[in-house]
Amino acid sequence: MKQNHDEITHIICVACPKGCRLETKRVDGELLVSNAGCKRGKEYAVAEVTDPRRMVASSVRVRKGKHPLVPVYTSQPFPKGKIFDLLALLRKVEVQAPVEMGEVILPNALDTKIDIIASRDLNVASDI
């Protein structure tokens, strides 16, 4: 995303495989989108300029697990400006094994109404 002094923003759309080169500009408080090849492109550009979000994947520590970490992801795209805060929070989270895939590890992360979910099963370590 590149922004110049004329308040024009250039974005490559990822809403579909076409990869349109979108251009947004604010005129009288309204966000205008040009070069969108489809309706999804316009929606993507507005969301990307006004409230950019990303899916986040990370891991959290597990006590007494077969492995020391379990992979996790956000249940919905997370506000881009809060991702580093989320990652700092996840470094402090520790769960007890066993963990089931789909289990909510951290509900309502950073008051966003977005849950952090385990993306695999993790059993208790065996005492071999």
N, CA, C and O atoms as a GROMACS GRO file, in nm:
protein
  512
    1MET      N    1   0.085  -0.117   0.000
    1MET     CA    2   0.000   0.000   0.000
    1MET      C    3   0.090   0.123   0.000
    1MET      O    4   0.176   0.137   0.087
    2LYS      N    5   0.071   0.212  -0.096
    2LYS     CA    6   0.152   0.331  -0.108
    2LYS      C    7   0.061   0.454  -0.104
    2LYS      O    8  -0.042   0.457  -0.171
    3GLN      N    9   0.100   0.553  -0.025
    3GLN     CA   10   0.019   0.673  -0.016
    3GLN      C   11   0.106   0.792  -0.054
    3GLN      O   12   0.219   0.805  -0.008
    4ASN      N   13   0.050   0.882  -0.138
    4ASN     CA   14   0.127   1.001  -0.175
    4ASN      C   15   0.060   1.126  -0.119
    4ASN      O   16  -0.037   1.115  -0.044
    5HIS      N   17   0.109   1.242  -0.152
    5HIS     CA   18   0.061   1.366  -0.094
    5HIS      C   19  -0.077   1.407  -0.143
    5HIS      O   20  -0.138   1.495  -0.083
    6ASP      N   21  -0.128   1.348  -0.249
    6ASP     CA   22  -0.260   1.382  -0.302
    6ASP      C   23  -0.371   1.302  -0.235
    6ASP      O   24  -0.484   1.302  -0.283
    7GLU      N   25  -0.339   1.232  -0.123
    7GLU     CA   26  -0.436   1.150  -0.052
    7GLU      C   27  -0.488   1.035  -0.137
    7GLU      O   28  -0.600   0.988  -0.117
    8ILE      N   29  -0.408   0.991  -0.232
    8ILE     CA   30  -0.444   0.875  -0.314
    8ILE      C   31  -0.369   0.755  -0.258
    8ILE      O   32  -0.249   0.762  -0.232
    9THR      N   33  -0.441   0.645  -0.241
    9THR     CA   34  -0.381   0.522  -0.191
    9THR      C   35  -0.389   0.416  -0.299
    9THR      O   36  -0.494   0.398  -0.360
   10HIS      N   37  -0.279   0.348  -0.323
   10HIS     CA   38  -0.274   0.240  -0.421
   10HIS      C   39  -0.269   0.107  -0.347
   10HIS      O   40  -0.187   0.088  -0.257
   11ILE      N   41  -0.357   0.016  -0.384
   11ILE     CA   42  -0.368  -0.114  -0.319
   11ILE      C   43  -0.381  -0.222  -0.426
   11ILE      O   44  -0.451  -0.204  -0.525
   12ILE      N   45  -0.312  -0.334  -0.405
   12ILE     CA   46  -0.334  -0.450  -0.491
   12ILE      C   47  -0.439  -0.535  -0.422
   12ILE      O   48  -0.420  -0.579  -0.308
   13CYS      N   49  -0.548  -0.557  -0.489
   13CYS     CA   50  -0.661  -0.629  -0.432
   13CYS      C   51  -0.630  -0.779  -0.423
   13CYS      O   52  -0.576  -0.838  -0.517
   14VAL      N   53  -0.666  -0.840  -0.310
   14VAL     CA   54  -0.649  -0.984  -0.291
   14VAL      C   55  -0.784  -1.052  -0.269
   14VAL      O   56  -0.788  -1.167  -0.223
   15ALA      N   57  -0.892  -0.983  -0.300
   15ALA     CA   58  -1.026  -1.040  -0.279
   15ALA      C   59  -1.059  -1.151  -0.378
   15ALA      O   60  -1.142  -1.237  -0.351
   16CYS      N   61  -0.994  -1.149  -0.493
   16CYS     CA   62  -1.012  -1.256  -0.591
   16CYS      C   63  -0.880  -1.273  -0.666
   16CYS      O   64  -0.788  -1.195  -0.645
   17PRO      N   65  -0.868  -1.373  -0.751
   17PRO     CA   66  -0.740  -1.398  -0.820
   17PRO      C   67  -0.697  -1.293  -0.922
   17PRO      O   68  -0.583  -1.296  -0.967
   18LYS      N   69  -0.784  -1.200  -0.960
   18LYS     CA   70  -0.749  -1.102  -1.062
   18LYS      C   71  -0.636  -1.008  -1.020
   18LYS      O   72  -0.555  -0.968  -1.103
   19GLY      N   73  -0.629  -0.972  -0.890
   19GLY     CA   74  -0.522  -0.884  -0.842
   19GLY      C   75  -0.528  -0.744  -0.899
   19GLY      O   76  -0.425  -0.690  -0.940
   20CYS      N   77  -0.645  -0.685  -0.902
   20CYS     CA   78  -0.662  -0.549  -0.956
   20CYS      C   79  -0.579  -0.448  -0.876
   20CYS      O   80  -0.561  -0.460  -0.755
   21ARG      N   81  -0.529  -0.348  -0.949
   21ARG     CA   82  -0.454  -0.239  -0.885
   21ARG      C   83  -0.554  -0.127  -0.855
   21ARG      O   84  -0.588  -0.047  -0.942
   22LEU      N   85  -0.599  -0.125  -0.730
   22LEU     CA   86  -0.702  -0.031  -0.688
   22LEU      C   87  -0.640   0.103  -0.650
   22LEU      O   88  -0.524   0.112  -0.609
   23GLU      N   89  -0.722   0.206  -0.665
   23GLU     CA   90  -0.681   0.339  -0.626
   23GLU      C   91  -0.795   0.398  -0.543
   23GLU      O   92  -0.910   0.399  -0.586
   24THR      N   93  -0.761   0.448  -0.424
   24THR     CA   94  -0.864   0.511  -0.340
   24THR      C   95  -0.829   0.657  -0.319
   24THR      O   96  -0.712   0.696  -0.316
   25LYS      N   97  -0.934   0.736  -0.306
   25LYS     CA   98  -0.914   0.879  -0.285
   25LYS      C   99  -1.031   0.931  -0.203
   25LYS      O  100  -1.146   0.893  -0.227
   26ARG      N  101  -1.004   1.018  -0.106
   26ARG     CA  102  -1.110   1.080  -0.027
   26ARG      C  103  -1.152   1.210  -0.094
   26ARG      O  104  -1.071   1.298  -0.122
   27VAL      N  105  -1.282   1.220  -0.118
   27VAL     CA  106  -1.339   1.341  -0.175
   27VAL      C  107  -1.458   1.379  -0.089
   27VAL      O  108  -1.555   1.304  -0.080
   28ASP      N  109  -1.451   1.495  -0.026
   28ASP     CA  110  -1.558   1.544   0.062
   28ASP      C  111  -1.597   1.439   0.167
   28ASP      O  112  -1.715   1.419   0.193
   29GLY      N  113  -1.499   1.373   0.225
   29GLY     CA  114  -1.524   1.275   0.329
   29GLY      C  115  -1.565   1.137   0.281
   29GLY      O  116  -1.576   1.044   0.360
   30GLU      N  117  -1.588   1.124   0.151
   30GLU     CA  118  -1.628   0.994   0.095
   30GLU      C  119  -1.507   0.927   0.033
   30GLU      O  120  -1.425   0.992  -0.032
   31LEU      N  121  -1.496   0.796   0.053
   31LEU     CA  122  -1.385   0.720  -0.003
   31LEU      C  123  -1.426   0.666  -0.140
   31LEU      O  124  -1.517   0.584  -0.150
   32LEU      N  125  -1.357   0.712  -0.245
   32LEU     CA  126  -1.386   0.666  -0.380
   32LEU      C  127  -1.283   0.561  -0.421
   32LEU      O  128  -1.164   0.577  -0.395
   33VAL      N  129  -1.330   0.455  -0.484
   33VAL     CA  130  -1.243   0.346  -0.527
   33VAL      C  131  -1.251   0.335  -0.678
   33VAL      O  132  -1.361   0.328  -0.734
   34SER      N  133  -1.136   0.332  -0.744
   34SER     CA  134  -1.136   0.314  -0.889
   34SER      C  135  -1.052   0.191  -0.924
   34SER      O  136  -0.969   0.145  -0.845
   35ASN      N  137  -1.074   0.140  -1.044
   35ASN     CA  138  -1.005   0.024  -1.101
   35ASN      C  139  -1.047  -0.109  -1.039
   35ASN      O  140  -0.980  -0.210  -1.060
   36ALA      N  141  -1.156  -0.111  -0.965
   36ALA     CA  142  -1.203  -0.237  -0.907
   36ALA      C  143  -1.269  -0.320  -1.017
   36ALA      O  144  -1.360  -0.273  -1.085
   37GLY      N  145  -1.222  -0.442  -1.032
   37GLY     CA  146  -1.278  -0.530  -1.134
   37GLY      C  147  -1.406  -0.599  -1.091
   37GLY      O  148  -1.475  -0.660  -1.173
   38CYS      N  149  -1.439  -0.590  -0.961
   38CYS     CA  150  -1.561  -0.652  -0.911
   38CYS      C  151  -1.606  -0.582  -0.782
   38CYS      O  152  -1.534  -0.498  -0.728
   39LYS      N  153  -1.723  -0.617  -0.736
   39LYS     CA  154  -1.779  -0.557  -0.615
   39LYS      C  155  -1.691  -0.586  -0.493
   39LYS      O  156  -1.674  -0.501  -0.405
   40ARG      N  157  -1.634  -0.707  -0.489
   40ARG     CA  158  -1.549  -0.743  -0.375
   40ARG      C  159  -1.426  -0.654  -0.367
   40ARG      O  160  -1.376  -0.629  -0.257
   41GLY      N  161  -1.377  -0.608  -0.480
   41GLY     CA  162  -1.260  -0.520  -0.481
   41GLY      C  163  -1.288  -0.389  -0.413
   41GLY      O  164  -1.204  -0.339  -0.337
   42LYS      N  165  -1.404  -0.333  -0.439
   42LYS     CA  166  -1.440  -0.207  -0.374
   42LYS      C  167  -1.454  -0.228  -0.223
   42LYS      O  168  -1.406  -0.146  -0.145
   43GLU      N  169  -1.520  -0.336  -0.183
   43GLU     CA  170  -1.536  -0.365  -0.041
   43GLU      C  171  -1.401  -0.386   0.027
   43GLU      O  172  -1.378  -0.339   0.138
   44TYR      N  173  -1.312  -0.458  -0.042
   44TYR     CA  174  -1.178  -0.483   0.012
   44TYR      C  175  -1.103  -0.351   0.032
   44TYR      O  176  -1.043  -0.330   0.137
   45ALA      N  177  -1.106  -0.263  -0.067
   45ALA     CA  178  -1.033  -0.137  -0.059
   45ALA      C  179  -1.084  -0.050   0.056
   45ALA      O  180  -1.006   0.009   0.130
   46VAL      N  181  -1.216  -0.042   0.070
   46VAL     CA  182  -1.272   0.039   0.179
   46VAL      C  183  -1.229  -0.018   0.314
   46VAL      O  184  -1.188   0.057   0.402
   47ALA      N  185  -1.238  -0.149   0.330
   47ALA     CA  186  -1.197  -0.211   0.456
   47ALA      C  187  -1.048  -0.192   0.481
   47ALA      O  188  -1.007  -0.166   0.594
   48GLU      N  189  -0.966  -0.206   0.378
   48GLU     CA  190  -0.821  -0.195   0.393
   48GLU      C  191  -0.779  -0.054   0.432
   48GLU      O  192  -0.683  -0.036   0.506
   49VAL      N  193  -0.849   0.046   0.383
   49VAL     CA  194  -0.814   0.185   0.414
   49VAL      C  195  -0.873   0.227   0.549
   49VAL      O  196  -0.807   0.299   0.624
   50THR      N  197  -0.994   0.185   0.580
   50THR     CA  198  -1.059   0.232   0.702
   50THR      C  199  -1.032   0.146   0.825
   50THR      O  200  -1.023   0.199   0.936
   51ASP      N  201  -1.019   0.014   0.808
   51ASP     CA  202  -0.999  -0.077   0.922
   51ASP      C  203  -0.924  -0.202   0.876
   51ASP      O  204  -0.984  -0.309   0.865
   52PRO      N  205  -0.793  -0.190   0.850
   52PRO     CA  206  -0.719  -0.307   0.800
   52PRO      C  207  -0.712  -0.418   0.905
   52PRO      O  208  -0.688  -0.392   1.023
   53ARG      N  209  -0.734  -0.541   0.859
   53ARG     CA  210  -0.733  -0.658   0.948
   53ARG      C  211  -0.656  -0.770   0.882
   53ARG      O  212  -0.645  -0.778   0.759
   54ARG      N  213  -0.602  -0.858   0.966
   54ARG     CA  214  -0.526  -0.973   0.917
   54ARG      C  215  -0.557  -1.094   1.004
   54ARG      O  216  -0.584  -1.082   1.123
   55MET      N  217  -0.552  -1.213   0.942
   55MET     CA  218  -0.556  -1.335   1.020
   55MET      C  219  -0.419  -1.349   1.086
   55MET      O  220  -0.316  -1.315   1.027
   56VAL      N  221  -0.418  -1.397   1.209
   56VAL     CA  222  -0.293  -1.411   1.283
   56VAL      C  223  -0.278  -1.557   1.326
   56VAL      O  224  -0.372  -1.617   1.379
   57ALA      N  225  -0.161  -1.613   1.303
   57ALA     CA  226  -0.128  -1.748   1.349
   57ALA      C  227  -0.005  -1.737   1.437
   57ALA      O  228   0.089  -1.664   1.405
   58SER      N  229  -0.006  -1.809   1.547
   58SER     CA  230   0.106  -1.805   1.639
   58SER      C  231   0.108  -1.936   1.717
   58SER      O  232   0.058  -2.038   1.668
   59SER      N  233   0.164  -1.934   1.836
   59SER     CA  234   0.164  -2.052   1.922
   59SER      C  235   0.162  -2.006   2.067
   59SER      O  236   0.201  -1.894   2.098
   60VAL      N  237   0.115  -2.096   2.156
   60VAL     CA  238   0.118  -2.069   2.299
   60VAL      C  239   0.180  -2.189   2.370
   60VAL      O  240   0.178  -2.301   2.319
   61ARG      N  241   0.233  -2.163   2.489
   61ARG     CA  242   0.298  -2.268   2.567
   61ARG      C  243   0.195  -2.365   2.624
   61ARG      O  244   0.081  -2.329   2.651
   62VAL      N  245   0.238  -2.490   2.641
   62VAL     CA  246   0.152  -2.595   2.695
   62VAL      C  247   0.226  -2.664   2.811
   62VAL      O  248   0.340  -2.708   2.795
   63ARG      N  249   0.160  -2.672   2.925
   63ARG     CA  250   0.215  -2.746   3.040
   63ARG      C  251   0.180  -2.893   3.025
   63ARG      O  252   0.067  -2.929   2.992
   64LYS      N  253   0.278  -2.977   3.049
   64LYS     CA  254   0.262  -3.122   3.049
   64LYS      C  255   0.214  -3.179   2.916
   64LYS      O  256   0.152  -3.285   2.912
   65GLY      N  257   0.243  -3.109   2.809
   65GLY     CA  258   0.203  -3.156   2.676
   65GLY      C  259   0.310  -3.240   2.610
   65GLY      O  260   0.427  -3.237   2.649
   66LYS      N  261   0.270  -3.313   2.509
   66LYS     CA  262   0.364  -3.393   2.430
   66LYS      C  263   0.467  -3.302   2.363
   66LYS      O  264   0.583  -3.340   2.345
   67HIS      N  265   0.425  -3.181   2.328
   67HIS     CA  266   0.512  -3.077   2.273
   67HIS      C  267   0.499  -2.953   2.361
   67HIS      O  268   0.397  -2.937   2.428
   68PRO      N  269   0.599  -2.866   2.361
   68PRO     CA  270   0.593  -2.748   2.449
   68PRO      C  271   0.502  -2.636   2.400
   68PRO      O  272   0.466  -2.546   2.476
   69LEU      N  273   0.464  -2.639   2.272
   69LEU     CA  274   0.380  -2.534   2.213
   69LEU      C  275   0.265  -2.595   2.135
   69LEU      O  276   0.275  -2.706   2.083
   70VAL      N  277   0.156  -2.521   2.126
   70VAL     CA  278   0.044  -2.560   2.041
   70VAL      C  279   0.016  -2.443   1.946
   70VAL      O  280   0.012  -2.328   1.991
   71PRO      N  281  -0.004  -2.470   1.817
   71PRO     CA  282  -0.034  -2.362   1.723
   71PRO      C  283  -0.176  -2.310   1.745
   71PRO      O  284  -0.268  -2.385   1.775
   72VAL      N  285  -0.190  -2.178   1.729
   72VAL     CA  286  -0.319  -2.112   1.746
   72VAL      C  287  -0.341  -2.012   1.633
   72VAL      O  288  -0.247  -1.974   1.563
   73TYR      N  289  -0.466  -1.971   1.615
   73TYR     CA  290  -0.499  -1.870   1.513
   73TYR      C  291  -0.618  -1.789   1.560
   73TYR      O  292  -0.688  -1.828   1.653
   74THR      N  293  -0.640  -1.676   1.496
   74THR     CA  294  -0.754  -1.592   1.528
   74THR      C  295  -0.879  -1.644   1.459
   74THR      O  296  -0.872  -1.694   1.347
   75SER      N  297  -0.993  -1.634   1.527
   75SER     CA  298  -1.118  -1.684   1.471
   75SER      C  299  -1.169  -1.596   1.356
   75SER      O  300  -1.250  -1.640   1.275
   76GLN      N  301  -1.122  -1.474   1.350
   76GLN     CA  302  -1.158  -1.378   1.245
   76GLN      C  303  -1.037  -1.289   1.219
   76GLN      O  304  -0.944  -1.287   1.299
   77PRO      N  305  -1.036  -1.216   1.109
   77PRO     CA  306  -0.926  -1.121   1.088
   77PRO      C  307  -0.918  -1.022   1.205
   77PRO      O  308  -1.019  -0.971   1.252
   78PHE      N  309  -0.797  -0.997   1.251
   78PHE     CA  310  -0.769  -0.917   1.370
   78PHE      C  311  -0.727  -0.776   1.329
   78PHE      O  312  -0.660  -0.761   1.227
   79PRO      N  313  -0.764  -0.672   1.406
   79PRO     CA  314  -0.723  -0.536   1.371
   79PRO      C  315  -0.571  -0.525   1.360
   79PRO      O  316  -0.499  -0.559   1.454
   80LYS      N  317  -0.524  -0.478   1.248
   80LYS     CA  318  -0.381  -0.474   1.218
   80LYS      C  319  -0.302  -0.395   1.324
   80LYS      O  320  -0.191  -0.434   1.360
   81GLY      N  321  -0.358  -0.288   1.372
   81GLY     CA  322  -0.290  -0.205   1.471
   81GLY      C  323  -0.272  -0.269   1.607
   81GLY      O  324  -0.194  -0.220   1.688
   82LYS      N  325  -0.343  -0.378   1.633
   82LYS     CA  326  -0.333  -0.446   1.762
   82LYS      C  327  -0.258  -0.579   1.755
   82LYS      O  328  -0.250  -0.651   1.854
   83ILE      N  329  -0.203  -0.613   1.640
   83ILE     CA  330  -0.138  -0.743   1.624
   83ILE      C  331  -0.017  -0.759   1.715
   83ILE      O  332  -0.001  -0.864   1.777
   84PHE      N  333   0.069  -0.657   1.727
   84PHE     CA  334   0.185  -0.671   1.813
   84PHE      C  335   0.144  -0.686   1.960
   84PHE      O  336   0.209  -0.759   2.034
   85ASP      N  337   0.037  -0.617   2.001
   85ASP     CA  338  -0.014  -0.634   2.137
   85ASP      C  339  -0.066  -0.776   2.158
   85ASP      O  340  -0.047  -0.835   2.264
   86LEU      N  341  -0.133  -0.829   2.056
   86LEU     CA  342  -0.182  -0.966   2.065
   86LEU      C  343  -0.066  -1.065   2.078
   86LEU      O  344  -0.072  -1.155   2.162
   87LEU      N  345   0.037  -1.049   1.998
   87LEU     CA  346   0.151  -1.140   2.004
   87LEU      C  347   0.221  -1.132   2.140
   87LEU      O  348   0.266  -1.234   2.192
   88ALA      N  349   0.230  -1.012   2.197
   88ALA     CA  350   0.289  -0.997   2.331
   88ALA      C  351   0.203  -1.070   2.434
   88ALA      O  352   0.256  -1.134   2.525
   89LEU      N  353   0.073  -1.060   2.421
   89LEU     CA  354  -0.018  -1.129   2.512
   89LEU      C  355  -0.005  -1.280   2.499
   89LEU      O  356  -0.002  -1.352   2.599
   90LEU      N  357   0.003  -1.330   2.376
   90LEU     CA  358   0.013  -1.474   2.353
   90LEU      C  359   0.142  -1.532   2.410
   90LEU      O  360   0.146  -1.649   2.448
   91ARG      N  361   0.249  -1.451   2.418
   91ARG     CA  362   0.374  -1.498   2.479
   91ARG      C  363   0.356  -1.527   2.627
   91ARG      O  364   0.433  -1.604   2.684
   92LYS      N  365   0.256  -1.467   2.690
   92LYS     CA  366   0.230  -1.486   2.834
   92LYS      C  367   0.130  -1.598   2.861
   92LYS      O  368   0.115  -1.641   2.975
   93VAL      N  369   0.060  -1.645   2.758
   93VAL     CA  370  -0.044  -1.746   2.776
   93VAL      C  371   0.019  -1.885   2.787
   93VAL      O  372   0.110  -1.920   2.712
   94GLU      N  373  -0.032  -1.963   2.882
   94GLU     CA  374   0.011  -2.102   2.897
   94GLU      C  375  -0.113  -2.184   2.929
   94GLU      O  376  -0.191  -2.148   3.018
   95VAL      N  377  -0.132  -2.294   2.857
   95VAL     CA  378  -0.248  -2.380   2.878
   95VAL      C  379  -0.202  -2.517   2.926
   95VAL      O  380  -0.085  -2.553   2.913
   96GLN      N  381  -0.295  -2.590   2.980
   96GLN     CA  382  -0.268  -2.724   3.032
   96GLN      C  383  -0.309  -2.827   2.927
   96GLN      O  384  -0.417  -2.818   2.869
   97ALA      N  385  -0.223  -2.927   2.903
   97ALA     CA  386  -0.257  -3.037   2.813
   97ALA      C  387  -0.360  -3.125   2.883
   97ALA      O  388  -0.358  -3.134   3.006
   98PRO      N  389  -0.449  -3.189   2.811
   98PRO     CA  390  -0.458  -3.197   2.665
   98PRO      C  391  -0.531  -3.076   2.606
   98PRO      O  392  -0.612  -3.011   2.673
   99VAL      N  393  -0.500  -3.048   2.481
   99VAL     CA  394  -0.564  -2.941   2.406
   99VAL      C  395  -0.631  -3.005   2.284
   99VAL      O  396  -0.572  -3.091   2.219
  100GLU      N  397  -0.753  -2.963   2.256
  100GLU     CA  398  -0.825  -3.015   2.138
  100GLU      C  399  -0.828  -2.911   2.027
  100GLU      O  400  -0.844  -2.792   2.053
  101MET      N  401  -0.813  -2.958   1.903
  101MET     CA  402  -0.824  -2.870   1.788
  101MET      C  403  -0.960  -2.800   1.792
  101MET      O  404  -1.063  -2.866   1.814
  102GLY      N  405  -0.962  -2.670   1.772
  102GLY     CA  406  -1.086  -2.593   1.776
  102GLY      C  407  -1.118  -2.538   1.914
  102GLY      O  408  -1.212  -2.459   1.928
  103GLU      N  409  -1.043  -2.576   2.014
  103GLU     CA  410  -1.065  -2.527   2.151
  103GLU      C  411  -1.029  -2.378   2.158
  103GLU      O  412  -0.928  -2.335   2.103
  104VAL      N  413  -1.114  -2.302   2.226
  104VAL     CA  414  -1.085  -2.160   2.245
  104VAL      C  415  -0.979  -2.148   2.354
  104VAL      O  416  -1.002  -2.186   2.469
  105ILE      N  417  -0.864  -2.096   2.317
  105ILE     CA  418  -0.752  -2.079   2.409
  105ILE      C  419  -0.762  -1.946   2.482
  105ILE      O  420  -0.732  -1.938   2.602
  106LEU      N  421  -0.805  -1.843   2.411
  106LEU     CA  422  -0.818  -1.709   2.469
  106LEU      C  423  -0.941  -1.643   2.410
  106LEU      O  424  -0.938  -1.598   2.295
  107PRO      N  425  -1.050  -1.635   2.487
  107PRO     CA  426  -1.170  -1.570   2.433
  107PRO      C  427  -1.156  -1.418   2.433
  107PRO      O  428  -1.088  -1.361   2.518
  108ASN      N  429  -1.220  -1.353   2.337
  108ASN     CA  430  -1.229  -1.207   2.332
  108ASN      C  431  -1.092  -1.140   2.351
  108ASN      O  432  -1.076  -1.054   2.438
  109ALA      N  433  -0.996  -1.179   2.270
  109ALA     CA  434  -0.860  -1.127   2.283
  109ALA      C  435  -0.858  -0.975   2.269
  109ALA      O  436  -0.906  -0.919   2.171
  110LEU      N  437  -0.801  -0.910   2.369
  110LEU     CA  438  -0.787  -0.764   2.371
  110LEU      C  439  -0.920  -0.692   2.348
  110LEU      O  440  -0.924  -0.586   2.284
  111ASP      N  441  -1.028  -0.748   2.398
  111ASP     CA  442  -1.162  -0.689   2.387
  111ASP      C  443  -1.206  -0.665   2.243
  111ASP      O  444  -1.272  -0.565   2.214
  112THR      N  445  -1.167  -0.755   2.152
  112THR     CA  446  -1.203  -0.741   2.011
  112THR      C  447  -1.318  -0.832   1.971
  112THR      O  448  -1.366  -0.825   1.857
  113LYS      N  449  -1.364  -0.917   2.064
  113LYS     CA  450  -1.466  -1.018   2.035
  113LYS      C  451  -1.413  -1.126   1.938
  113LYS      O  452  -1.491  -1.198   1.875
  114ILE      N  453  -1.281  -1.135   1.928
  114ILE     CA  454  -1.216  -1.235   1.843
  114ILE      C  455  -1.144  -1.334   1.934
  114ILE      O  456  -1.066  -1.295   2.020
  115ASP      N  457  -1.173  -1.462   1.912
  115ASP     CA  458  -1.114  -1.567   1.995
  115ASP      C  459  -0.985  -1.618   1.934
  115ASP      O  460  -0.964  -1.611   1.813
  116ILE      N  461  -0.898  -1.671   2.022
  116ILE     CA  462  -0.777  -1.740   1.978
  116ILE      C  463  -0.806  -1.888   1.993
  116ILE      O  464  -0.846  -1.934   2.100
  117ILE      N  465  -0.785  -1.964   1.884
  117ILE     CA  466  -0.828  -2.102   1.875
  117ILE      C  467  -0.709  -2.194   1.847
  117ILE      O  468  -0.620  -2.160   1.769
  118ALA      N  469  -0.709  -2.310   1.912
  118ALA     CA  470  -0.604  -2.411   1.888
  118ALA      C  471  -0.626  -2.472   1.750
  118ALA      O  472  -0.739  -2.502   1.713
  119SER      N  473  -0.518  -2.489   1.674
  119SER     CA  474  -0.532  -2.543   1.539
  119SER      C  475  -0.488  -2.689   1.529
  119SER      O  476  -0.474  -2.742   1.418
  120ARG      N  477  -0.465  -2.755   1.643
  120ARG     CA  478  -0.435  -2.899   1.642
  120ARG      C  479  -0.460  -2.956   1.780
  120ARG      O  480  -0.467  -2.883   1.879
  121ASP      N  481  -0.473  -3.087   1.785
  121ASP     CA  482  -0.481  -3.158   1.913
  121ASP      C  483  -0.340  -3.168   1.971
  121ASP      O  484  -0.242  -3.176   1.897
  122LEU      N  485  -0.332  -3.168   2.102
  122LEU     CA  486  -0.205  -3.189   2.170
  122LEU      C  487  -0.231  -3.269   2.296
  122LEU      O  488  -0.296  -3.222   2.389
  123ASN      N  489  -0.181  -3.391   2.298
  123ASN     CA  490  -0.201  -3.481   2.410
  123ASN      C  491  -0.104  -3.454   2.524
  123ASN      O  492  -0.005  -3.383   2.509
  124VAL      N  493  -0.135  -3.513   2.637
  124VAL     CA  494  -0.046  -3.508   2.753
  124VAL      C  495   0.077  -3.593   2.723
  124VAL      O  496   0.068  -3.698   2.658
  125ALA      N  497   0.192  -3.546   2.769
  125ALA     CA  498   0.316  -3.621   2.748
  125ALA      C  499   0.306  -3.754   2.821
  125ALA      O  500   0.258  -3.760   2.934
  126SER      N  501   0.352  -3.860   2.757
  126SER     CA  502   0.352  -3.990   2.823
  126SER      C  503   0.473  -4.002   2.913
  126SER      O  504   0.576  -3.939   2.888
  127ASP      N  505   0.461  -4.081   3.017
  127ASP     CA  506   0.570  -4.096   3.115
  127ASP      C  507   0.660  -4.212   3.077
  127ASP      O  508   0.686  -4.299   3.160
  128ILE      N  509   0.709  -4.216   2.954
  128ILE     CA  510   0.795  -4.325   2.907
  128ILE      C  511   0.936  -4.305   2.954
  128ILE      O  512   1.023  -4.387   2.924
   0.00000   0.00000   0.00000
